[in-house]
């Protein structure tokens, strides 16, 4: 690695940090994402992801050097005011890194040795996606599968909320429900839909005699699961509520359901 002290923003390699949206980063240089903080950078590298460059405040340069040992990447450092001008915010976490997106595995490969997986159908808020990944990592599901319209787990807010666990938990993209249902059946999974629906069984009842392989599917905020997801499910499960509350936030629902089934 090479430490580069900057006094201007003329270096074209700094463009990765210049107010780019998650979508723009995803489309640039074969696909990039931003890792914020030393912890997230270390988790990304431990997961096999490659850094493209690092932007660090003076007191974090040494941390960046150690974290990227073995990689030939530039580490840019400069006055906090200049770095804030570049990024649009103060680097209160000390450093951020532009990372190359890895190639995602095939869903079938993730299912091969898994016993508990979580499917996110069209969950739009990256905060919820990140919180669910954090629960998956902490409680112990094996993988996450996301539908085409689900928020990207590598978006900055999702990574931040997950404290980098989206970089550790295996995940893959799904296609339509017909192919997903066929894949789950071929892999021996029982598909459980978390929803408020007539005839739903309670989570506790289901967990008392759960199948060996379970895929939990959770729906988007507000509308919940689509009709296609409910039709594909083997069992519809609900978490009984008290005090007139009809449901939990999708991230809380995921944590409760995973804990019951681990």
Secondary structure as UniProt FT lines:
FT   STRAND          2..5
FT   HELIX           12..17
FT   HELIX           22..27
FT   TURN            29..30
FT   STRAND          32..36
FT   HELIX           38..46
FT   TURN            47..48
FT   STRAND          51..56
FT   HELIX           58..60
FT   HELIX           61..67
FT   TURN            68..70
FT   STRAND          74..77
FT   HELIX           80..87
FT   TURN            92..93
FT   STRAND          95..100
FT   HELIX           107..111
FT   TURN            112..113
FT   STRAND          116..120
FT   HELIX           126..135
FT   HELIX           136..140
FT   STRAND          143..146
FT   TURN            148..149
FT   TURN            153..154
FT   HELIX           156..161
FT   TURN            162..164
FT   HELIX           165..167
FT   STRAND          171..173
FT   HELIX           177..186
FT   TURN            187..188
FT   STRAND          190..194
FT   TURN            198..199
FT   STRAND          201..202
FT   HELIX           203..208
FT   STRAND          214..218
FT   TURN            221..223
FT   HELIX           227..232
FT   STRAND          235..238
FT   TURN            243..244
FT   HELIX           250..261
//
